[in-house]
Amino acid sequence: MADETPYPQLSEDDREKNRNVATFVLIVFLLLLIPLLVFSFCGVRSLQDFEKYLYALNAVARVGVDVVTRLSGVLLAALGTVGLVLDVLRRGTFEAVNLRNSLLASGATLGLAGASFVESTAIDKADQAIPDQPPGLVAAVTPTKTTIEANWVQLVQSNADCIRVPSTAFPSTKALDIGKCLPVFSIREVVSPANVVCPSVTVEFVSGGSKELRLDPRQVKEKLWKPGDVQVCAGEIASGFNPSRVNFSNRTSIPIGIDFAAEGPRQVVALGDSGCRGLNNKPKNQQDCDNTNVWPFAFVAGAARKSLQDGPLVIHLGDFVYGEKGRLENDNWNGWNDQFFKPAKILLGAGPWVMVRGNHDHCLPGVSDSLYGFYWFFGTNEKDWCNSPTEVLPTYALDIAKNTRLIVADSSTVFCYAPENARNESSYAMDLCGKDPTKPAPRPPQSAVDMLASVRDLMPTNGVQAILATHVPVFGVEWDNDAKGLVTPGSSAAMAQAWLDKPINELDTILSGDRHQFLSGKLGPDGPLQMAIGTGGVKLDYSVTQGATKVFRLPPPGSAPAPDLGPAIDKPCEYLNHGFLLATRQDLGQYEFQFVAIDGEPRISCSAPNPSWTRAKEDSGLAKAADDKSG
């Protein structure tokens, strides 16, 4: 039967020429195919090397699949090309559509085979770099998989004009109007093992598009410190580029789309003192870290995350890790992971954080529970690394909205302690703080004076509101079971002295931790609203009344302070429960504050059922404070 396929009518000479060209193409192709097949079979050498060195089974499977992929790709390309050439040899001509389809199929399969070949060649080179082992010894298994143990985004400051080393000696003369101290996003990961290359992240932008950002390892400057087989990686992007989200290589992402030059974060969560005391501690401080009802930080973090929508800011006010004082048994990755990163994981993914150092995170050996962990995980400047036991971190300003400046200050070393024979800590702290020659330095009141001077120097010049975030509150009291009364602990003694000497009444709000309850009040009629929120998870302080009302009996509004209790407090308020502070921005740019308990419900015992305050200062945008509605 005649061939029904329509072909161009060619002369016999033309057909012969086509057959000659096809024969030449076939010969050239076979000459190229043979070395490809040989190189493909070289993958077997990689397989043998992996077996020789007893590599993990998944590596063997990877090479096996690699060899099959390359061979199948080459053979498919070969079959397609040979079929096309044979068709030309048989008919002396071809159809254009057949040529196009064959070339496309051949190109795709050869591309697949070539990519696989290049990847396997890299494996081969890595194999060749492994030295042969003496007979009888098993080669070490080298891990190659990078595991992201934790990731987060925190706000830092890179503008030197917005950073101050605490000191009264050199006040700045530079004007710091709002908008000059916009934050920088510092994107961080903890990866394991320690010797892997830091993975990159993808940053998305509000305007659309994305950019890959390389992360670099943060250096461990104390060679004797052994944090574990992990590495901290970090990279920065300025908030002025308007990033909206960070995507990590482990398929997690964190929203960071806050316009700090405009309205700022819609919600702010603040909490502190989230670590666990443990059982190797004083009886009054003992805490079972394996019992989430006793140490509920994971529940607090979950309740906070549930309360948040897109665009929040989280402020941790210090004391991330506790332990038996001075032993530093938790100042390593395992300790930090157990006491912070694991329970905080859900909240770390909510948005950017601000990290404040607490007194259990500072550099004094024999007293601190963590000398180096805070620096490595959260430090804002790699030059700061426990260079001295009394090192105080620089104070820095973050303009978090067009009308709000957040000032972050390190009060972790602002402490005074009572002599062993003192009746109670309070009487010593307020009267003798820093004056006892038997108490060598590390904590004279001057550290508080210097710190507050740096805060004063960073205050905005154009009258907008200012918030101070620092671990130690200016006013802090606790119930002393031995003295059967209120005392000022050593943490607030130096701070109170420095404040009384030169207050910063231009501040609108002070956010602190250290006191293990929610404690709120105004620092005098003209002073800022202070809130201590050391309720993140640590064992709570004693209730002052030891009864159901759980309300501190602080000095009446406007009255003179007790001799050893620090400044007078207007509109005092206390609530004894684990939880967090939630600030929600209202329509006019003001924030409404609520203390939210562990069950996710607002709980505040000193106010009307609606747990909010109003503030007398009309030009303040942040707080509804404690003037009008408090009881």
Residue pairs with C-beta under 8 A, 6 or more apart in sequence:
7 91
7 93
7 95
8 93
10 18
10 92
10 93
14 92
15 91
15 92
15 93
16 92
18 88
18 92
18 93
19 88
19 89
19 92
21 88
22 85
22 88
22 89
23 89
25 85
26 82
26 85
26 89
29 78
29 81
29 82
29 85
33 74
33 78
36 74
36 113
37 71
37 74
39 117
40 67
40 70
40 71
40 74
40 113
40 117
41 67
41 71
42 124
43 63
43 66
43 67
43 70
43 120
43 124
44 67
45 124
46 63
46 66
46 120
46 123
46 124
46 127
47 60
47 63
47 64
47 67
49 124
49 127
49 128
49 130
50 59
50 60
50 63
50 127
51 60
53 127
53 130
53 133
53 139
54 138
54 139
54 141
55 141
56 141
63 120
63 123
66 116
66 119
66 120
66 123
67 120
69 112
69 113
69 116
70 113
70 116
70 117
70 120
71 113
72 113
73 109
73 110
73 112
73 113
73 114
73 116
74 109
74 110
74 113
76 105
76 109
77 105
77 106
77 107
77 109
77 110
77 113
80 102
80 105
80 106
80 109
81 102
81 106
83 102
84 94
84 98
84 99
84 102
87 94
87 98
88 94
130 139
133 139
143 193
146 191
146 192
146 196
146 197
146 199
146 249
147 191
147 192
147 193
148 189
148 190
148 191
148 199
148 248
148 249
148 250
148 252
149 189
149 190
149 191
149 192
149 230
149 333
149 337
149 341
150 189
150 190
150 337
150 341
150 345
150 348
151 187
151 188
151 189
151 190
151 248
151 250
151 252
151 254
151 348
152 188
152 254
152 348
152 349
152 353
153 185
153 186
153 187
153 188
153 246
153 254
153 256
153 351
153 352
153 353
154 185
154 186
154 188
154 352
154 353
154 354
154 355
154 378
155 183
155 184
155 185
155 186
155 313
155 352
155 353
155 354
155 398
155 400
156 183
156 184
156 186
156 236
156 380
156 396
157 163
157 181
157 183
157 184
157 380
157 396
157 397
157 398
158 184
158 236
158 238
159 180
159 181
159 182
161 172
161 174
161 176
161 180
161 181
162 176
162 180
162 181
162 396
162 397
162 398
162 458
163 394
163 395
163 396
163 397
164 172
164 394
164 395
164 396
164 454
164 457
164 458
165 394
165 395
165 454
166 392
166 394
166 395
166 409
166 410
166 447
166 450
166 451
166 453
166 454
167 450
167 453
167 454
168 449
168 450
168 453
171 453
171 456
171 457
172 457
175 461
176 397
176 458
176 459
176 460
176 461
177 460
177 461
177 462
178 399
178 402
178 403
178 404
178 405
178 460
178 462
178 464
179 261
179 399
179 402
180 399
181 396
181 397
181 398
181 399
181 405
181 458
182 238
182 239
182 240
182 260
182 261
182 398
182 399
183 239
183 260
183 352
183 398
183 399
183 400
184 236
184 237
184 238
184 239
185 236
185 237
185 238
185 239
185 243
185 246
185 256
185 352
186 234
186 235
186 236
186 380
187 201
187 203
187 213
187 215
187 234
187 235
187 236
187 237
187 246
188 215
188 232
188 233
188 234
188 377
189 198
189 199
189 201
189 215
189 232
189 233
189 234
189 248
190 230
190 231
190 232
190 233
190 333
190 337
190 341
190 377
191 198
191 199
191 230
191 231
191 233
192 229
192 230
192 231
193 229
193 230
193 231
194 228
194 229
194 230
194 231
195 231
196 231
198 214
198 215
198 216
198 217
198 231
198 233
199 215
199 233
199 248
199 249
200 212
200 213
200 214
200 215
200 249
201 212
201 213
201 215
201 235
201 246
201 247
201 248
201 249
202 210
202 211
202 212
202 213
202 246
202 247
203 210
203 211
203 212
203 213
203 237
203 243
203 245
203 246
203 247
204 210
204 243
204 244
204 245
204 246
204 247
205 211
205 241
205 242
205 243
205 244
206 242
206 243
206 244
206 257
207 242
210 247
213 235
213 237
214 235
215 233
215 234
215 235
216 233
216 234
216 235
217 231
217 232
217 233
218 231
218 232
218 233
218 234
218 376
218 379
218 382
219 382
220 227
220 372
220 376
221 382
221 385
222 371
222 372
222 385
222 386
225 331
225 371
225 372
226 332
227 332
227 333
227 372
227 373
227 376
228 332
228 333
228 334
229 333
230 333
232 376
232 377
237 243
239 258
239 260
240 261
242 257
242 259
243 256
243 257
244 255
244 256
244 257
245 253
245 254
245 255
245 256
245 257
246 253
246 254
246 256
247 253
248 254
252 349
253 349
254 348
254 349
254 350
254 351
254 352
255 310
255 311
255 350
255 351
256 351
256 352
257 310
257 311
258 264
258 265
258 311
258 313
258 351
258 352
258 400
260 398
260 399
260 400
260 401
261 399
261 402
262 401
262 402
263 401
263 402
263 585
263 589
264 313
264 400
264 401
264 402
264 404
264 585
265 311
265 312
265 313
265 351
265 400
265 401
265 585
266 309
266 310
266 311
266 312
266 584
266 585
267 307
267 308
267 309
267 311
267 312
267 313
267 582
267 583
267 584
267 585
268 312
268 313
268 314
268 315
268 581
268 582
268 583
268 591
269 304
269 307
269 308
269 312
269 313
269 314
269 315
269 347
269 350
269 580
269 581
269 582
269 583
270 314
270 315
270 317
270 469
270 511
270 531
270 533
270 580
270 581
270 583
271 300
271 304
271 315
271 316
271 317
271 513
271 533
271 535
271 536
271 579
271 580
271 581
272 316
272 317
272 318
272 319
272 356
272 358
272 471
272 512
272 513
272 514
272 533
272 534
272 535
272 536
273 317
273 318
273 319
273 358
273 513
273 514
273 516
273 534
273 535
273 536
273 537
273 538
274 297
274 300
274 301
274 316
274 319
274 320
274 339
274 340
274 343
274 344
274 536
274 537
274 538
275 297
275 319
275 320
275 321
275 322
275 339
275 340
275 360
275 369
275 536
275 537
275 538
276 287
276 289
276 295
276 297
276 322
276 339
276 537
276 538
277 285
277 286
277 287
277 289
277 322
277 538
277 539
278 286
278 287
278 289
278 322
278 323
278 324
279 286
279 287
279 288
279 289
280 323
280 324
280 327
281 287
281 322
281 324
281 325
284 481
285 539
286 539
287 294
287 295
287 538
287 539
288 294
288 295
289 295
289 338
289 339
292 298
292 299
294 539
295 537
295 538
295 539
296 537
296 578
296 598
297 339
297 343
297 344
297 536
297 537
298 342
298 343
299 578
299 598
300 535
300 536
300 537
300 578
300 579
300 580
300 598
301 343
301 344
301 345
301 346
301 347
302 346
302 347
303 579
303 580
303 596
303 597
303 598
303 599
303 600
304 314
304 347
304 350
304 580
304 582
304 596
305 346
305 347
305 349
305 350
306 600
307 582
307 596
307 600
308 350
308 351
310 351
311 351
312 350
312 351
313 351
313 352
313 353
313 354
313 400
314 347
314 350
314 351
314 352
314 353
314 354
315 353
315 354
315 356
315 406
315 469
315 511
316 353
316 354
316 355
316 356
316 536
317 356
317 358
317 469
317 470
317 471
317 511
317 512
317 513
317 514
317 533
317 534
318 356
318 357
318 358
318 359
318 360
318 361
318 412
318 471
318 513
318 514
319 358
319 359
319 360
319 361
319 471
319 513
319 514
319 534
319 538
320 336
320 339
320 340
320 358
320 360
320 361
320 370
320 373
320 374
321 330
321 331
321 335
321 336
321 339
321 340
321 360
321 361
321 369
321 370
321 373
322 330
322 339
322 360
322 369
322 538
323 329
323 330
323 331
323 335
323 369
323 370
325 366
325 367
325 369
326 365
326 366
326 367
326 368
328 368
328 369
328 370
328 371
329 335
330 336
330 338
330 339
330 369
330 370
331 369
331 370
331 371
331 372
331 373
332 373
335 370
335 373
336 370
336 373
336 377
341 348
343 537
354 398
354 406
354 408
354 469
355 374
355 378
356 408
356 410
356 469
356 470
356 471
356 513
357 374
357 378
357 393
357 410
357 412
357 471
358 412
358 471
358 513
358 514
359 368
359 412
359 413
359 415
359 471
359 472
359 491
359 514
360 368
360 369
360 370
361 368
361 369
361 370
361 373
361 374
361 412
362 368
362 371
362 374
362 391
362 412
362 413
363 371
363 386
363 388
363 389
363 390
363 391
363 413
364 389
364 390
364 413
364 442
365 371
365 389
371 386
372 385
372 386
375 384
375 385
375 386
379 385
379 393
380 393
380 394
380 396
381 394
384 391
384 393
384 394
389 442
390 413
390 441
390 442
390 443
390 447
391 413
392 410
392 412
392 413
392 447
392 450
392 451
393 410
393 412
394 410
394 454
395 407
395 408
395 409
395 410
395 451
395 454
395 455
395 458
396 407
396 408
396 458
397 405
397 406
397 407
397 408
397 458
398 405
398 406
398 407
398 408
399 405
399 406
400 406
401 589
401 621
402 464
403 464
403 465
403 589
403 621
404 464
404 465
404 466
404 467
404 621
404 622
405 458
405 459
405 460
405 464
405 465
405 466
405 467
406 466
406 467
406 469
407 455
407 458
407 459
407 466
407 467
407 468
407 469
408 469
408 470
409 451
409 452
409 454
409 455
409 468
409 469
409 470
410 451
410 470
410 471
411 448
411 451
411 470
411 471
411 472
411 495
412 471
412 472
413 442
413 443
413 447
414 443
414 447
414 448
414 451
414 472
414 491
414 494
414 495
414 498
415 443
415 472
415 490
415 491
415 493
415 494
416 428
416 429
416 432
416 433
416 434
416 439
416 443
416 445
416 490
416 493
416 494
417 425
417 428
417 429
417 439
417 443
417 490
418 424
418 425
418 427
418 428
418 429
418 490
419 428
419 436
419 438
419 439
422 428
423 483
424 480
424 482
424 483
424 485
424 487
425 480
425 487
425 488
425 489
425 490
425 493
426 480
426 483
426 486
426 487
426 488
426 489
426 493
426 564
426 565
427 487
427 564
428 436
429 488
429 489
429 490
429 492
429 493
429 494
429 564
430 488
430 493
430 496
430 497
430 563
430 564
430 565
430 566
431 563
431 564
433 445
433 490
433 493
433 494
433 497
434 443
434 444
434 445
434 446
434 494
443 494
444 494
445 494
445 497
445 498
447 494
448 494
448 495
448 497
448 498
448 499
449 498
449 501
449 502
451 470
451 498
452 498
452 499
452 502
452 504
455 468
455 504
455 507
456 502
456 504
459 466
459 504
459 506
459 507
460 466
463 619
464 621
465 508
465 509
465 619
465 620
465 621
465 622
466 506
466 507
466 508
467 507
467 508
467 509
467 510
467 511
467 622
468 504
468 507
468 509
468 510
468 511
468 528
469 511
469 512
470 510
470 511
470 512
471 512
471 513
471 514
472 491
472 492
472 495
472 512
472 514
473 492
473 495
473 510
473 512
473 513
473 514
473 515
473 519
473 530
473 532
474 492
474 495
474 496
474 499
474 510
474 512
474 523
474 530
474 566
474 567
475 492
475 496
475 519
475 521
475 523
475 530
475 565
475 566
475 567
475 569
476 488
476 489
476 491
476 492
476 495
476 496
476 512
476 514
476 515
476 519
476 532
476 566
477 486
477 487
477 488
477 489
477 492
477 515
477 519
477 552
477 554
477 565
477 566
478 486
478 487
478 489
478 515
478 541
478 542
479 485
479 486
479 487
479 541
479 542
479 543
479 544
479 546
480 486
480 487
481 542
486 544
486 552
486 553
486 562
486 565
487 564
488 496
488 564
488 565
488 566
489 514
489 515
491 514
492 514
492 515
492 566
493 566
496 566
496 567
499 523
499 566
499 567
500 566
500 567
503 523
503 524
503 527
503 567
504 528
505 523
505 524
505 526
505 527
505 528
507 527
507 528
508 528
508 529
508 615
508 617
508 620
508 622
508 623
508 625
509 528
509 529
509 530
509 531
509 622
509 623
509 625
510 523
510 528
510 529
510 530
510 531
511 531
511 533
511 581
512 530
512 531
512 532
512 533
512 534
513 532
513 533
513 534
513 536
514 532
514 534
515 532
515 534
515 541
516 534
516 535
516 538
516 539
516 540
516 541
517 532
517 534
517 535
517 540
517 541
517 543
517 574
517 575
517 576
517 577
518 531
518 532
518 533
518 535
518 573
518 574
518 575
518 576
518 577
518 579
518 581
518 595
518 604
519 531
519 532
519 552
519 572
519 573
519 574
520 529
520 530
520 531
520 532
520 571
520 572
520 573
520 574
520 595
520 606
520 626
521 529
521 530
521 554
521 569
521 570
521 571
521 572
521 573
521 626
522 528
522 529
522 530
522 569
522 570
522 571
522 625
522 626
522 627
523 530
523 567
523 569
523 570
524 567
524 568
524 569
524 570
525 558
525 570
527 567
527 570
529 613
529 615
529 623
529 625
529 626
530 569
531 581
531 593
533 580
533 581
533 595
535 577
535 578
535 579
535 580
536 578
536 580
537 578
540 576
540 577
540 578
541 576
543 550
543 576
544 551
544 552
544 553
544 574
545 551
545 553
549 605
550 574
550 575
550 576
550 605
551 573
551 574
551 605
551 606
552 572
552 574
554 569
554 572
554 574
555 561
555 562
555 565
555 568
555 569
555 572
557 568
557 569
557 570
557 571
557 572
558 568
558 570
559 568
560 568
561 567
561 568
561 569
570 626
570 627
571 606
571 613
571 626
571 627
571 630
572 606
573 604
573 605
573 606
573 607
573 626
573 630
574 605
574 606
575 595
575 597
575 603
575 604
575 605
575 606
577 597
577 598
577 603
578 597
578 598
579 595
579 596
579 597
579 598
579 603
580 595
580 596
581 593
581 594
581 595
581 596
582 593
582 594
582 595
582 596
582 602
583 591
583 592
583 593
583 594
583 622
583 623
584 591
584 592
584 594
585 591
586 592
588 621
589 621
590 620
590 621
590 622
590 623
590 624
591 621
591 622
591 623
591 624
592 612
592 624
593 612
593 613
593 623
593 624
594 602
594 604
594 611
594 612
595 602
595 603
595 604
595 611
596 602
596 603
597 603
602 611
603 611
604 611
606 630
606 631
607 613
607 629
607 630
607 631
608 629
608 631
610 629
612 624
612 629
613 623
613 624
613 625
613 626
613 627
613 628
613 629
613 630
614 624
614 625
614 627
614 628
614 629
615 623
615 624
615 625
615 626
615 627
616 625
616 627
616 628
